[in-house]
Amino acid sequence: MPKIVLFSLLTLWSTLPAIAQGPPTDVRERVEAAKVGFITREVKLSPDEAKVFWPVYEAFHAELRSVENDPMDRDRREAITDDAEALKVLKSMEATAEKREAIRKKYQKKFLEILPAHKVLAYYRAEREFQRRLNERLREGRSGGGRPGGPEGPPPGSGGRRPGGPGPQRGF
C-alpha cells in the first residue's frame, strides 16, 4: 500500500512542473481552485478541518517543490550513452525519490495529527483521482477532442456519451 501511495504521489509531482510552466496563471489558479474544491468535497472536510488541513497541505507541497525535479527531466533531450554519466543520473534519481519519500512520511504524520486516518487516506485517493482527471482532460485537449462532442457538447440523443466513449464526462 505505501508503494502505491508513493508511486501515485511521484507520478503526480513529476507532471506538475510541466503543468506549472505551461498554462497562464489564471488557468493554474482555476485548476488549483478546482483541486481544493474536489479534495474538500471528496474527503468531506468540515470547515474546522479545512482550516487546519489546507495550511499543512500547502507546506507539504511547497516542501516537495523545493526538492530537485526528476533528474531525468534535464536529460530527456539527449540519450546518455556514457555509463559513468548514466550512473550519476540514476543515483541522483534515487536520492530525489528518497527525499520526496521522507517529506511524504513527515507530512503523513502531520495529516494524521489533524485528521482521522480514513480522511488522510481519502485525501491521497482524491489527489490521485484529481490528477487522473486532469491528465485525461489535458490529453483530450491535445488530441483536439476538448469536451465530448466538441464545444457544443455531446451529440443529441447520445446520453452524454461520445460514440465509443466511456460515458458522460463529469467535471472535477
GUKOLNU-162753 format. One record per residue: residue number from 1; residue in one letter; x negated, y, z negated of N, C-alpha, C in turn. Coordinates in nm, 4 decimals. Atoms other than C-alpha are relative to their C-alpha. Example, Ala and Ser with C-alpha at 12.3 -4.5 7.8 and 13.67 -1.06 7.14 Angstrom:
 num residuo       nx       ny       nz      cax      cay      caz       cx       cy       cz
   1       A  -0.0890  -0.1190   0.0000  -1.2300  -0.4500  -0.7800  -0.0900   0.1200   0.0000
   2       S   0.0820  -0.1190   0.0060  -1.3670  -0.1060  -0.7140   0.0770   0.1090  -0.0730
END
This chain:
 num residuo       nx       ny       nz      cax      cay      caz       cx       cy       cz
   1       M  -0.0810  -0.1204   0.0000   0.0000   0.0000   0.0000  -0.0851   0.1264   0.0000
   2       P   0.0820  -0.1205  -0.0028  -0.2714   0.2570  -0.0835  -0.0679   0.0214   0.1353
   3       K   0.0624  -0.0133  -0.1309  -0.4359   0.1818   0.2513   0.0972   0.0595   0.1007
   4       I  -0.1011  -0.0538  -0.0906  -0.1099   0.2578   0.4329   0.0156   0.1492  -0.0237
   5       V  -0.0137  -0.1413   0.0344  -0.0728   0.5876   0.2490  -0.1232   0.0763   0.0475
   6       L   0.1228  -0.0648  -0.0432  -0.4380   0.6741   0.3145  -0.0021   0.0144   0.1513
   7       F  -0.0015  -0.0054  -0.1461  -0.4055   0.5872   0.6827   0.0978   0.1057   0.0479
   8       S  -0.1011  -0.0988  -0.0397  -0.0881   0.7956   0.7086  -0.0504   0.1414  -0.0222
   9       L   0.0506  -0.1343   0.0287  -0.2486   1.0949   0.5420  -0.1142   0.0377   0.0922
  10       L   0.1107  -0.0298  -0.0904  -0.5636   1.0675   0.7506   0.0516   0.0291   0.1407
  11       T  -0.0589  -0.0247  -0.1310  -0.3535   1.0457   1.0662   0.0625   0.1379   0.0043
  12       L  -0.0658  -0.1308   0.0084  -0.1508   1.3448   0.9570  -0.1023   0.1116   0.0081
  13       W   0.0954  -0.1102   0.0076  -0.4532   1.5588   0.8759  -0.0966   0.0026   0.1154
  14       S   0.0878  -0.0046  -0.1165  -0.6527   1.4566   1.1790   0.0669   0.0736   0.1150
  15       T  -0.0693  -0.0712  -0.1062  -0.3820   1.6092   1.4006   0.0245   0.1462  -0.0337
  16       L  -0.0293  -0.1378   0.0378  -0.3352   1.9301   1.2028  -0.0947   0.1025   0.0613
  17       P   0.0848  -0.1022  -0.0622  -0.6461   2.1104   1.3359   0.0434   0.0333   0.1421
  18       A  -0.0455  -0.0254  -0.1359  -0.5157   2.0696   1.6901   0.1271   0.0839  -0.0005
  19       I  -0.1238  -0.0765   0.0094  -0.1747   2.1998   1.5885  -0.0308   0.1417  -0.0471
  20       A   0.0311  -0.1304   0.0583  -0.3239   2.4852   1.3855  -0.0675   0.0919   0.1013
  21       Q   0.0682  -0.0834  -0.0969  -0.5371   2.6057   1.6759   0.0887   0.0351   0.1182
  22       G  -0.0768  -0.0158  -0.1218  -0.2731   2.5738   1.9451   0.1083   0.1050  -0.0029
  23       P  -0.1164  -0.0876  -0.0141   0.0611   2.7406   1.8865  -0.0186   0.1334  -0.0704
  24       P   0.0052  -0.1304   0.0654   0.1147   3.1047   1.7960   0.0453  -0.0095  -0.1457
  25       T  -0.0285  -0.0010   0.1427   0.1550   3.1980   1.4307   0.1475  -0.0210  -0.0301
  26       D  -0.1419   0.0143   0.0304   0.5331   3.2263   1.4455   0.0466  -0.1440   0.0171
  27       V  -0.0360   0.1402  -0.0179   0.5593   2.8692   1.5739  -0.0514  -0.0816  -0.1179
  28       R   0.0547   0.0706   0.1156   0.3290   2.7430   1.2997   0.0833   0.0285  -0.1244
  29       E  -0.0819  -0.0355   0.1158   0.5350   2.9322   1.0432   0.1349  -0.0718   0.0041
  30       R  -0.1283   0.0710  -0.0125   0.8562   2.7778   1.1787  -0.0179  -0.1481  -0.0312
  31       V   0.0269   0.1416   0.0288   0.7011   2.4298   1.1652  -0.0180  -0.0190  -0.1500
  32       E   0.0214   0.0109   0.1447   0.5850   2.4891   0.8066   0.1316   0.0155  -0.0757
  33       A  -0.1293  -0.0189   0.0661   0.9290   2.6176   0.7067   0.0873  -0.1242   0.0173
  34       A  -0.0770   0.1221  -0.0242   1.0915   2.3134   0.8678  -0.0529  -0.1141  -0.0858
  35       K   0.0617   0.1053   0.0808   0.8448   2.0878   0.6865   0.0403   0.0139  -0.1465
  36       V  -0.0394  -0.0248   0.1392   0.9212   2.2484   0.3489   0.1452  -0.0434  -0.0205
  37       G  -0.1406   0.0379   0.0099   1.2938   2.2067   0.4098   0.0202  -0.1501   0.0079
  38       F  -0.0125   0.1447  -0.0184   1.2558   1.8495   0.5303  -0.0455  -0.0755  -0.1239
  39       I   0.0529   0.0693   0.1179   1.0397   1.7395   0.2380   0.0891   0.0248  -0.1212
  40       T  -0.0876  -0.0320   0.1138   1.2580   1.9205  -0.0161   0.1273  -0.0834   0.0054
  41       R  -0.1247   0.0753  -0.0182   1.5676   1.7514   0.1263  -0.0228  -0.1500  -0.0173
  42       E   0.0247   0.1448   0.0050   1.4165   1.4031   0.1668  -0.0400  -0.0478  -0.1397
  43       V   0.0457   0.0378   0.1338   1.2543   1.3991  -0.1775   0.1076   0.0306  -0.1038
  44       K  -0.1078  -0.0431   0.0902   1.5662   1.5561  -0.3307  -0.0584   0.0758  -0.1195
  45       L   0.0609  -0.0821   0.1042   1.3611   1.8100  -0.5214   0.1039   0.0960  -0.0575
  46       S  -0.0855  -0.0997   0.0650   1.5601   2.0100  -0.7744  -0.0722   0.1342   0.0095
  47       P   0.0680  -0.1304  -0.0033   1.4904   2.3852  -0.7824  -0.1171   0.0075  -0.0998
  48       D   0.1088  -0.0017   0.0987   1.2822   2.3364  -1.1002  -0.1184  -0.0844   0.0462
  49       E   0.1076   0.0854  -0.0508   1.0848   2.0502  -0.9440  -0.0729   0.0698   0.1148
  50       A   0.0603  -0.0685  -0.1148   1.0284   2.2526  -0.6273  -0.0936   0.1115  -0.0461
  51       K   0.0836  -0.1095   0.0516   0.8885   2.5440  -0.8307  -0.1388  -0.0476  -0.0408
  52       V   0.1311   0.0508   0.0413   0.6106   2.3253  -0.9683  -0.0667  -0.0845   0.1084
  53       F   0.0556   0.0866  -0.1039   0.5681   2.0905  -0.6705  -0.0732   0.0796   0.1085
  54       W   0.0558  -0.0670  -0.1170   0.5021   2.3415  -0.3908  -0.1350   0.0668  -0.0254
  55       P   0.1361  -0.0518   0.0227   0.2052   2.5211  -0.5546  -0.1062  -0.1115  -0.0036
  56       V   0.0949   0.1125   0.0036   0.0379   2.1831  -0.6201  -0.0205  -0.0532   0.1420
  57       Y   0.0066   0.0438  -0.1395   0.1184   2.0757  -0.2630  -0.0923   0.0921   0.0801
  58       E   0.0834  -0.0963  -0.0735  -0.0402   2.3950  -0.1256  -0.1476  -0.0146  -0.0388
  59       A   0.1383   0.0190   0.0445  -0.3533   2.3434  -0.3379  -0.0586  -0.1288   0.0592
  60       F   0.0410   0.1281  -0.0573  -0.3724   1.9811  -0.2180  -0.0417   0.0186   0.1455
  61       H   0.0288  -0.0162  -0.1425  -0.3576   2.0813   0.1469  -0.1145   0.0973   0.0243
  62       A   0.1140  -0.0921  -0.0129  -0.5992   2.3716   0.1009  -0.1303  -0.0754  -0.0245
  63       E   0.1210   0.0765   0.0300  -0.8497   2.1330  -0.0531  -0.0311  -0.0991   0.1127
  64       L   0.0232   0.0907  -0.1124  -0.8017   1.8815   0.2280  -0.0569   0.0753   0.1204
  65       R   0.0499  -0.0794  -0.1131  -0.8566   2.1570   0.4863  -0.1452   0.0416  -0.0207
  66       S   0.1370  -0.0434   0.0276  -1.1806   2.2535   0.3123  -0.1029  -0.1087   0.0323
  67       V   0.0896   0.1101  -0.0347  -1.3271   1.9112   0.3878  -0.0253   0.0068   0.1505
  68       E   0.0387  -0.0016  -0.1407  -1.5139   1.8906   0.7156   0.1002  -0.0795   0.0831
  69       N  -0.0869   0.0738  -0.0904  -1.2953   1.7898   1.0061  -0.0674  -0.1292   0.0417
  70       D   0.0523   0.1278  -0.0467  -1.3389   1.4455   1.1539  -0.1235   0.0235   0.0865
  71       P   0.1228  -0.0201  -0.0777  -1.6990   1.4315   1.2815   0.0143  -0.0426   0.1459
  72       M  -0.0200   0.0437  -0.1383  -1.5740   1.2552   1.5939   0.0572   0.1140   0.0844
  73       D  -0.0590  -0.1097  -0.0758  -1.3872   1.5733   1.6925  -0.1062   0.0805   0.0751
  74       R   0.1007  -0.0820  -0.0670  -1.7083   1.7594   1.7700  -0.0738  -0.0779   0.1084
  75       D   0.0749   0.0800  -0.0956  -1.8450   1.4709   1.9745   0.0884  -0.0684   0.1045
  76       R  -0.0907   0.0681  -0.0936  -1.5409   1.3715   2.1806  -0.0321   0.0296   0.1447
  77       R   0.0258  -0.0374  -0.1385  -1.6555   1.5541   2.4923  -0.1160  -0.0778   0.0608
  78       E   0.1179   0.0705  -0.0496  -1.9801   1.3621   2.5172  -0.0079  -0.1389  -0.0618
  79       A   0.0218   0.1351   0.0513  -2.0462   0.9927   2.4845  -0.1342  -0.0017  -0.0727
  80       I   0.1250   0.0120   0.0757  -2.3076   0.9158   2.2217  -0.0592  -0.1354   0.0347
  81       T   0.0653   0.1251  -0.0402  -2.5466   0.6589   2.3580  -0.1211  -0.0307  -0.0857
  82       D   0.1141   0.0189   0.0882  -2.8272   0.7068   2.1070   0.0490  -0.0617  -0.1311
  83       D  -0.0452   0.0692   0.1205  -2.7867   0.4586   1.8191  -0.0242   0.0804  -0.1269
  84       A   0.0288  -0.0795   0.1200  -2.9501   0.6894   1.5659   0.1057   0.1098  -0.0167
  85       E  -0.1035  -0.1048   0.0056  -2.7051   0.9697   1.6526   0.1358  -0.0604  -0.0324
  86       A  -0.1268   0.0674   0.0278  -2.4116   0.7270   1.6518   0.0089  -0.0392  -0.1474
  87       L   0.0018   0.0370   0.1412  -2.5125   0.6001   1.3075   0.0220   0.1221  -0.0890
  88       K  -0.0173  -0.1248   0.0737  -2.5324   0.9579   1.1838   0.1476   0.0424  -0.0005
  89       V  -0.1416  -0.0359  -0.0101  -2.1785   1.0269   1.3085   0.0850  -0.0964  -0.0824
  90       L  -0.0756   0.0984   0.0769  -2.0478   0.7022   1.1560  -0.0116   0.0248  -0.1500
  91       K   0.0195  -0.0297   0.1425  -2.1984   0.7892   0.8169   0.0754   0.1265  -0.0398
  92       S  -0.0724  -0.1245   0.0257  -2.0501   1.1374   0.8387   0.1510  -0.0264  -0.0060
  93       M  -0.1425   0.0362   0.0011  -1.7083   0.9885   0.9199   0.0366  -0.0667  -0.1324
  94       E  -0.0241   0.0708   0.1261  -1.7332   0.7611   0.6163   0.0008   0.0973  -0.1179
  95       A   0.0072  -0.0990   0.1090  -1.8339   1.0495   0.3886   0.1247   0.0885  -0.0004
  96       T  -0.1206  -0.0827  -0.0099  -1.5441   1.2607   0.5160   0.1214  -0.0761  -0.0519
  97       A  -0.1128   0.0816   0.0466  -1.2960   0.9773   0.4572  -0.0040  -0.0173  -0.1519
  98       E   0.0132   0.0153   0.1453  -1.4322   0.9255   0.1045   0.0387   0.1287  -0.0724
  99       K  -0.0367  -0.1282   0.0605  -1.3972   1.2971   0.0252   0.1515   0.0184   0.0022
 100       R  -0.1459  -0.0150  -0.0120  -1.0406   1.3016   0.1544   0.0740  -0.0953  -0.0942
 101       E  -0.0628   0.0972   0.0899  -0.9537   0.9885  -0.0440  -0.0117   0.0459  -0.1448
 102       A   0.0168  -0.0514   0.1370  -1.0955   1.1421  -0.3630   0.0981   0.1141  -0.0267
 103       I  -0.0963  -0.1100   0.0146  -0.8812   1.4522  -0.3061   0.1408  -0.0563  -0.0125
 104       R  -0.1327   0.0600   0.0050  -0.5738   1.2370  -0.2392   0.0268  -0.0605  -0.1379
 105       K  -0.0175   0.0623   0.1314  -0.6273   1.0415  -0.5624   0.0177   0.1062  -0.1087
 106       K  -0.0078  -0.1080   0.0983  -0.6828   1.3591  -0.7630   0.1396   0.0628  -0.0002
 107       Y  -0.1299  -0.0656  -0.0076  -0.3601   1.5156  -0.6358   0.1155  -0.0966  -0.0237
 108       Q  -0.1056   0.0955   0.0331  -0.1591   1.1964  -0.6647   0.0234   0.0011  -0.1507
 109       K  -0.0138  -0.0096   0.1458  -0.2292   1.2145  -1.0380   0.0761   0.1263  -0.0385
 110       K  -0.0685  -0.1262   0.0297  -0.1178   1.5782  -1.0405   0.1477  -0.0083   0.0378
 111       F  -0.1402   0.0154  -0.0401   0.2002   1.4938  -0.8468   0.0762  -0.0838  -0.1021
 112       L  -0.0655   0.0869   0.0978   0.2770   1.2168  -1.0965   0.0208   0.0689  -0.1346
 113       E  -0.0213  -0.0773   0.1226   0.2448   1.4683  -1.3809   0.1234   0.0891   0.0095
 114       I  -0.1119  -0.0932  -0.0157   0.5206   1.6829  -1.2331   0.1258  -0.0642   0.0598
 115       L  -0.1136   0.0684  -0.0623   0.7449   1.4317  -1.0516   0.0013  -0.1467  -0.0418
 116       P  -0.0041   0.1445   0.0227   0.8694   1.0787  -1.1175  -0.0654  -0.0736   0.1182
 117       A   0.0723   0.0771  -0.1015   0.6825   0.8085  -0.9227   0.0820  -0.0203   0.1271
 118       H  -0.0805   0.0246  -0.1212   0.9756   0.7398  -0.6889   0.0068   0.1252   0.0886
 119       K  -0.0016  -0.1222  -0.0806   0.9743   1.1062  -0.5794  -0.1367   0.0258   0.0634
 120       V   0.1337  -0.0127  -0.0600   0.5974   1.1049  -0.5230  -0.0068  -0.0908   0.1229
 121       L  -0.0026   0.0914  -0.1140   0.6418   0.8014  -0.3004   0.0899   0.0550   0.1109
 122       A  -0.0899  -0.0603  -0.0991   0.9361   0.9734  -0.1276  -0.0693   0.1161   0.0717
 123       Y   0.0756  -0.1096  -0.0621   0.7099   1.2746  -0.0669  -0.0942  -0.0550   0.1069
 124       Y   0.0920   0.0569  -0.0979   0.4455   1.0585   0.1044   0.0758  -0.0501   0.1235
 125       R  -0.0805   0.0496  -0.1128   0.7141   0.8953   0.3180   0.0551   0.1149   0.0834
 126       A  -0.0562  -0.1147  -0.0712   0.8742   1.2283   0.4048  -0.1075   0.0710   0.0818
 127       E   0.1113  -0.0636  -0.0712   0.5376   1.3772   0.5003  -0.0322  -0.0794   0.1276
 128       R   0.0294   0.0855  -0.1158   0.4687   1.0811   0.7302   0.1113   0.0081   0.1049
 129       E  -0.1134  -0.0064  -0.0933   0.8178   1.0936   0.8839   0.0043   0.1349   0.0710
 130       F   0.0019  -0.1316  -0.0632   0.7957   1.4677   0.9442  -0.1069   0.0045   0.1081
 131       Q   0.1083   0.0001  -0.0978   0.4612   1.4216   1.1204   0.0356  -0.0860   0.1210
 132       R  -0.0411   0.0861  -0.1113   0.6028   1.1360   1.3292   0.0964   0.0743   0.0919
 133       R  -0.0980  -0.0741  -0.0799   0.8948   1.3510   1.4411  -0.0636   0.1173   0.0722
 134       L   0.0692  -0.1119  -0.0635   0.6704   1.6488   1.5098  -0.0817  -0.0493   0.1190
 135       N   0.0791   0.0562  -0.1104   0.4356   1.4354   1.7206   0.0895  -0.0417   0.1156
 136       E  -0.0946   0.0412  -0.1034   0.7342   1.2944   1.9082   0.0469   0.1216   0.0796
 137       R  -0.0455  -0.1212  -0.0684   0.8597   1.6442   1.9867  -0.1119   0.0604   0.0838
 138       L   0.1127  -0.0538  -0.0769   0.5139   1.7560   2.0954  -0.0235  -0.0823   0.1262
 139       R   0.0150   0.0863  -0.1189   0.4858   1.4542   2.3282   0.1092   0.0292   0.1012
 140       E  -0.1107  -0.0304  -0.0904   0.8283   1.5306   2.4732  -0.0239   0.1321   0.0716
 141       G   0.0271  -0.1305  -0.0588   0.7258   1.8910   2.5310  -0.1091  -0.0060   0.1048
 142       R   0.1089   0.0124  -0.0970   0.4028   1.7933   2.7063   0.0440  -0.0746   0.1242
 143       S  -0.0436   0.0776  -0.1162   0.5807   1.5468   2.9296   0.1075   0.0738   0.0790
 144       G  -0.1006  -0.0783  -0.0707   0.8237   1.8183   3.0337   0.1403  -0.0379  -0.0389
 145       G  -0.1322   0.0441   0.0393   1.1107   1.6427   2.8619   0.0722   0.0990  -0.0890
 146       G  -0.0634  -0.0930   0.0927   1.1725   1.9005   2.5918   0.1084  -0.0696  -0.0782
 147       R  -0.1130   0.0602   0.0694   1.5061   1.8363   2.4313   0.0675  -0.1011   0.0922
 148       P  -0.0667   0.0984  -0.0848   1.7114   1.5389   2.5528   0.0917   0.0679   0.1008
 149       G  -0.0840  -0.0576  -0.1039   1.8688   1.6292   2.8831  -0.0443   0.1392   0.0411
 150       G   0.0492  -0.1328  -0.0351   1.6643   1.9488   2.9101   0.0622   0.1059  -0.0881
 151       P  -0.0488  -0.1079   0.0840   1.7611   2.2915   2.7761   0.1518  -0.0012  -0.0173
 152       E  -0.1457   0.0023   0.0093   2.1273   2.2280   2.8442   0.0506  -0.1022  -0.1002
 153       G  -0.0415   0.1051   0.0919   2.1323   1.9296   2.6094   0.0180  -0.1303   0.0736
 154       P  -0.0161   0.1301  -0.0633   2.2201   1.5678   2.6791   0.1079   0.0035   0.1079
 155       P  -0.1015   0.0039  -0.1052   2.4237   1.4751   2.9867   0.1383  -0.0245  -0.0594
 156       P  -0.1363   0.0210   0.0501   2.8018   1.4890   2.9371   0.0353  -0.1479  -0.0025
 157       G  -0.0445   0.1380   0.0118   2.9510   1.1629   2.8195  -0.1085  -0.0967  -0.0418
 158       S   0.1098   0.0901   0.0358   2.6151   1.0267   2.7084  -0.0035  -0.0294  -0.1488
 159       G   0.0011   0.0214   0.1441   2.6958   1.0426   2.3396  -0.1281   0.0501  -0.0643
 160       G   0.1226  -0.0547   0.0548   2.3810   1.2475   2.2847  -0.1231  -0.0777   0.0383
 161       R   0.1132   0.0840  -0.0374   2.1600   0.9862   2.4477  -0.0474   0.0331   0.1397
 162       R   0.0566  -0.0056  -0.1340   1.9261   1.0154   2.7375   0.0159  -0.1395   0.0581
 163       P  -0.0047   0.1347  -0.0572   1.9590   0.7296   2.9835  -0.1245  -0.0777  -0.0407
 164       G   0.1108   0.0827   0.0451   1.7444   0.4573   2.8318  -0.0705   0.0556  -0.1223
 165       G   0.0641  -0.0650   0.1148   1.6620   0.6868   2.5390   0.0365  -0.0677  -0.1303
 166       P  -0.0184   0.0658   0.1293   1.6572   0.5976   2.1715   0.1278   0.0371  -0.0712
 167       G  -0.1228  -0.0405   0.0694   1.9839   0.7666   2.0823  -0.0034   0.1479  -0.0280
 168       P  -0.0052  -0.1436   0.0276   2.0853   1.1081   1.9559  -0.1246   0.0451  -0.0745
 169       Q   0.1186  -0.0550   0.0653   1.7937   1.3237   1.8535   0.0436   0.0892  -0.1161
 170       R  -0.0284  -0.0838   0.1155   1.8007   1.4764   1.5095  -0.1151   0.0966  -0.0171
 171       G   0.1049  -0.0975   0.0281   1.6093   1.7845   1.4102  -0.0839  -0.0471  -0.1168
 172       F   0.0858   0.0341   0.1129   1.3505   1.7885   1.1376   0.0868  -0.0003  -0.1212
END
